[in-house]
Amino acid sequence: GVEFFGGTVDAKYISVLFCGDDGIDTDLGYQGRMQFAFVMLAESSNHGAEMDGPNDASTQSIPSRSFPRLYNALFVSDIENDPAAPSSDDQTAAVMRLREGTGGEFGNIVFINVADNGIFQDDCGQENRVATATPPTTGSPDYLWISPNTLYTGDDSFVNVFEESATCSDAYPTNYGEGAADNSFLIQMPLQTDENVPFFDPRPVPGGLAFSNVDDVPATFFTDVNFRGAFGDDLWLAGWSWLAENGRIPESLPMDTSASGTLAEDTTWSGTVLL
């Protein structure tokens, strides 16, 4: 995966596929910004993201607290995900793992195919855990804000947000965020994912769920968007990624309508239509 251990590096357009350990890993006081991240897990992959604070509990406060700011990410799990990475120090089944007193901001995030936990957090420190509609305007890096517009799909028994440690406040209930019935708000996404997945399109269906309840992004560095997740109309993976080179995703063509399934009657579309 991609690791940010300390520092303030900013990054856009991150793609991580089928890694054994963590797709995006932050630790040791990292306080950078990220936007447009796509992480796809395999059945045995560990976490799509693991966000840690300082390892020493005595330093879990300003100014050393990790404070990643992540907006517009799509985390694709395998519906039967069962972490088994020998390189990991934590086999807890969760698409995102928060621990060791990390702070941060997480907006316009989408999790699909969640098998157990969308977000799992324990080992909290002194951070202020916030569940307001927008992030605080002061107090960084000593707060953790997860947007209530975070979008999930998954197995019938999955938990959106789960908190284990008694040191964690009750800011986020187990049903926190917005649940969707299935992945139909994205054009074409499989339930099981690995390097053999034949073809998919992670862009949102025009006018669909991903274009509602969009979080405002901070004023600097971040690009204004009208969608949740990593993609709008632009499939920025096209033309340069392993997925594009191996024919697993389509070209990034503009579209007005997407359609799939069986046509039982005469149908007329206008504009650019993706079939």
C-alpha positions in Angstrom: 0.0 0.0 0.0 0.9 3.7 0.4 2.4 4.7 3.7 2.6 8.2 5.2 4.6 8.0 8.5 5.0 11.6 9.8 5.3 14.7 7.7 2.8 16.7 5.8 2.9 15.2 2.3 -0.3 15.9 0.2 -1.6 13.4 -2.4 -4.3 13.2 -5.0 -5.3 10.2 -7.3 -4.2 7.3 -5.2 -4.9 3.7 -6.4 -4.1 0.6 -4.4 -5.2 -2.9 -5.4 -5.3 -6.2 -3.6 -2.5 -5.6 -1.1 -2.0 -8.0 1.8 -1.7 -5.4 4.5 -3.1 -1.9 4.5 -4.0 0.1 1.4 -3.4 3.6 2.9 -1.4 3.6 6.2 -0.8 6.8 8.2 1.1 7.0 11.5 3.7 8.9 13.6 2.0 12.3 13.5 1.2 12.5 9.8 -0.8 15.7 9.1 -1.2 15.8 5.3 -4.2 15.9 2.9 -5.5 13.3 0.5 -8.2 13.4 -2.2 -9.4 10.9 -4.8 -8.4 7.6 -3.4 -9.4 4.2 -4.8 -8.6 1.1 -2.7 -9.7 -2.4 -3.8 -9.2 -5.3 -1.4 -9.1 -9.0 -2.0 -10.7 -11.7 0.1 -7.6 -12.1 2.3 -6.6 -8.4 2.3 -6.2 -6.6 5.6 -7.5 -3.0 5.8 -8.3 -0.5 3.1 -6.9 2.1 5.4 -5.2 2.0 8.8 -4.8 5.4 10.5 -2.7 5.4 13.7 -1.6 8.1 16.1 1.7 8.0 17.9 2.6 4.6 19.3 3.4 6.1 22.8 0.2 6.8 24.6 1.9 9.6 26.5 2.3 11.6 23.3 -1.2 11.2 22.0 -1.9 15.0 22.2 -1.0 18.2 20.3 1.3 18.6 18.5 2.3 15.1 17.6 -1.1 13.6 16.9 -1.7 12.2 13.4 -4.3 14.2 11.5 -4.9 12.8 8.0 -7.5 14.7 6.0 -9.1 12.3 3.5 -11.9 13.4 1.1 -13.4 11.5 -1.8 -12.3 7.9 -1.4 -13.9 4.7 -2.6 -13.0 1.6 -0.6 -14.0 -1.6 -2.3 -13.9 -4.7 0.0 -14.6 -8.3 -0.9 -18.0 -9.4 0.5 -16.3 -12.4 2.0 -13.2 -10.5 3.3 -11.3 -12.4 6.0 -8.0 -10.8 6.7 -5.1 -13.2 6.6 -2.0 -11.0 5.8 1.1 -12.4 7.5 2.7 -8.9 7.4 0.0 -7.3 9.5 0.1 -6.7 13.3 -3.7 -6.5 13.4 -6.1 -8.9 11.7 -9.3 -7.1 12.9 -11.8 -7.3 10.1 -12.5 -3.7 9.0 -12.3 -1.7 5.9 -10.9 1.2 7.8 -9.0 0.8 11.1 -8.5 3.8 13.4 -6.5 3.6 16.6 -3.8 5.0 18.9 -5.5 8.4 19.3 -5.4 9.5 15.7 -7.3 12.7 14.7 -8.4 13.5 11.2 -11.2 14.5 8.8 -13.0 12.0 6.6 -15.6 13.3 4.1 -17.2 12.0 0.9 -16.1 8.5 1.8 -17.8 5.4 0.3 -17.4 1.8 1.5 -18.9 -1.1 -0.5 -19.0 -4.8 0.0 -18.4 -4.5 3.8 -18.1 -8.0 5.3 -17.8 -7.1 9.0 -16.9 -3.5 10.0 -16.8 -0.4 7.8 -14.8 1.5 10.4 -13.3 -0.1 13.5 -11.8 2.1 16.2 -10.2 1.4 19.6 -7.2 2.6 21.6 -8.6 6.2 21.6 -6.6 9.0 23.1 -7.6 12.5 24.1 -8.9 13.5 20.6 -12.3 15.1 20.4 -14.5 12.7 18.4 -17.0 14.7 16.4 -20.1 13.6 14.5 -21.4 17.0 13.4 -22.6 17.7 9.8 -19.4 19.7 9.1 -15.9 19.5 10.7 -14.8 21.9 13.4 -13.2 25.1 12.3 -10.7 25.1 15.1 -8.9 22.6 17.2 -6.9 20.6 14.7 -5.1 18.2 15.0 -6.9 17.3 18.3 -10.2 16.1 16.8 -11.5 13.3 14.7 -14.4 14.1 12.3 -16.1 11.4 10.3 -18.9 12.7 8.1 -22.4 11.5 8.8 -22.8 11.2 5.0 -20.3 8.4 4.9 -21.9 5.8 2.6 -21.8 2.0 3.1 -23.0 -1.2 1.4 -22.3 -4.7 2.6 -23.3 -8.0 4.0 -26.6 -8.1 5.9 -24.8 -8.5 9.2 -22.1 -5.9 8.8 -21.6 -3.0 11.3 -21.0 0.5 10.0 -18.9 1.8 12.9 -17.8 -0.3 15.8 -16.1 0.9 19.0 -14.3 -1.6 21.3 -12.3 0.4 23.7 -13.9 2.0 26.8 -11.6 5.0 26.2 -13.6 5.9 23.0 -16.5 8.2 23.5 -20.0 7.3 22.1 -19.8 9.8 19.2 -20.4 7.3 16.5 -23.2 4.7 17.0 -23.0 1.3 15.2 -25.4 2.5 12.5 -23.5 5.7 11.9 -23.5 7.0 8.3 -25.8 6.2 5.4 -26.5 2.7 4.3 -27.4 1.7 0.7 -29.2 -1.5 -0.2 -26.7 -2.6 -2.8 -24.0 -1.3 -5.2 -26.5 -0.2 -7.9 -25.6 3.5 -7.4 -22.3 2.6 -9.0 -22.3 1.6 -12.7 -20.9 -1.9 -12.4 -19.2 -3.3 -9.3 -18.6 -6.9 -8.3 -19.2 -8.3 -4.8 -16.0 -10.4 -4.8 -12.8 -8.8 -5.8 -9.3 -10.0 -6.6 -6.8 -9.7 -9.5 -9.0 -12.0 -11.6 -12.0 -9.7 -11.6 -12.9 -9.4 -15.3 -14.4 -5.9 -15.7 -16.0 -3.2 -13.6 -16.8 0.5 -13.7 -16.6 2.3 -10.3 -18.1 5.6 -11.5 -21.5 6.6 -10.0 -24.7 6.3 -11.9 -25.6 9.8 -13.3 -28.0 11.5 -10.9 -27.8 8.6 -8.4 -27.1 8.3 -4.7 -23.4 9.3 -4.9 -24.4 12.8 -6.1 -26.5 13.5 -3.0 -25.5 14.6 0.5 -22.0 15.6 -0.7 -19.7 17.1 1.9 -18.0 20.5 1.2 -14.3 20.1 0.9 -11.8 22.4 2.7 -10.9 25.6 0.8 -7.2 24.9 0.1 -5.6 22.0 -1.9 -8.9 20.1 -2.4 -10.8 20.2 -5.6 -14.5 21.1 -5.4 -16.8 18.1 -6.2 -20.4 17.2 -6.5 -20.1 13.5 -5.6 -19.2 11.1 -2.9 -16.5 8.5 -3.5 -13.4 8.7 -5.7 -15.0 9.3 -9.1 -17.5 11.5 -10.8 -17.8 11.4 -14.6 -14.1 11.2 -15.0 -12.6 7.7 -14.6 -9.1 9.0 -13.8 -7.7 5.5 -13.6 -8.2 5.2 -17.4 -5.0 5.4 -19.5 -2.3 4.8 -16.9 -3.3 2.2 -14.3 -2.8 -1.6 -14.1 -6.6 -1.9 -14.4 -6.6 0.1 -17.6 -3.6 -1.7 -19.1 -5.3 -5.1 -18.5 -8.7 -4.1 -19.8 -10.5 -4.3 -16.4 -12.1 -0.8 -16.7 -13.6 1.2 -19.6 -12.2 4.3 -21.2 -13.2 7.5 -19.5 -15.9 8.7 -21.8 -18.5 11.4 -21.0 -22.0 10.0 -20.5 -25.5 11.3 -19.8 -27.1 7.9 -19.1 -26.0 4.4 -18.1 -28.2 1.4 -18.7 -27.9 -2.3 -18.0 -30.1 -5.4 -17.8 -32.8 -6.6 -20.2 -34.9 -4.4 -22.4 -38.5 -5.5 -22.4 -39.9 -2.7 -24.5 -38.9 0.0 -26.9 -36.6 2.5 -25.2 -35.2 5.9 -26.3 -32.3 7.7 -24.8 -30.6 10.9 -25.8 -27.1 12.1 -25.3 -24.2 9.8 -24.5 -25.3 6.4 -23.2 -23.1 3.8 -21.5 -24.5 0.3 -22.0 
